[in-house]
Amino acid sequence: MSYHILHQFDEQWLADLRAREGKDKGKSFLSSFDNVGERKRRARFGSRESHYWGVIAAAILMATFALLFALDASRRAEVLQQRLDAVEKTVKSK
């Protein structure tokens, strides 16, 4: 019984291989490697796209930090100006 099942499996497998060979006629000898090249190209495109979005995210972060730094610098300049005015007032009053 198991011999019969294995024999049918082998026949079906060989038939599938022959059908696949018929489809691949006219293609290059190493068609499986062509598929690998396609996958590499897609992976490279995906990495470029992720690199592109990474650069955009980094630019947004840098702009945000620059804005926060500018706000902090203007606040510190105001505080420094107030301290300078206070020092000038004390010097003039003496």
Salt bridges, closest charged atoms under 4 A:
GLU11 OE2 - HIS7 NE2 2.72
GLU38 OE2 - ARG41 NH2 2.54
GLU38 OE2 - ARG42 NE 3.41
ASP72 OD1 - ARG75 NH2 2.92
ASP72 OD2 - ARG76 NE 3.13
